[in-house]
């Protein structure tokens, strides 16, 4: 510790290597932080777009879930003969994501292209719609739409490419009756 103080107080120019090392360390830290923030912004943008698409699916099912019956007593069903059958609209979440995120279908992935590769890609979308039970008094339960998606973001640092970061994004939306 004394030697570091001595180097800092020394006016002979011996602190030049220390100053250069400090500047390079700060530059390295700044580059790592900017890459972290890039990953964070992409993940939040994809999550928000997926949430928007899932909310759209939940609201699209409004007319199937509450089609003329009292809200608290119905689910997404329709009468076919003498049987009630489930009637839900799953929509096309990938199409909505392509529009919101400017991605394109490429095999099993939906990819956001860049000049030299891709910025991120989406895959393994699964959507689960939990219907309301068809019986009086079931307004406690709501129509719920849950979607899961895998996001893959390539990482490059210092001119080197590393394996992509893969994360599972899960969002949930519910359609609730306003009046019970």
Secondary structure, DSSP 8 states (H G I E B T S, - for coil): -HHHHHHHH--SSTTHHHHHHHHHHHHHHHHHHHHHHHHHHHHHHHHHHHHHHHHHHHHHTHHHHSSSS-GGG--SEEEETTEEEE------HHHHHHHHHT-EEETTEEEEEETTEEEEEEEEEEEEEE---SSTT-TTS-EEEEEEEEEEEEEEETTEEEEEEEEEEEEEEEE--S--
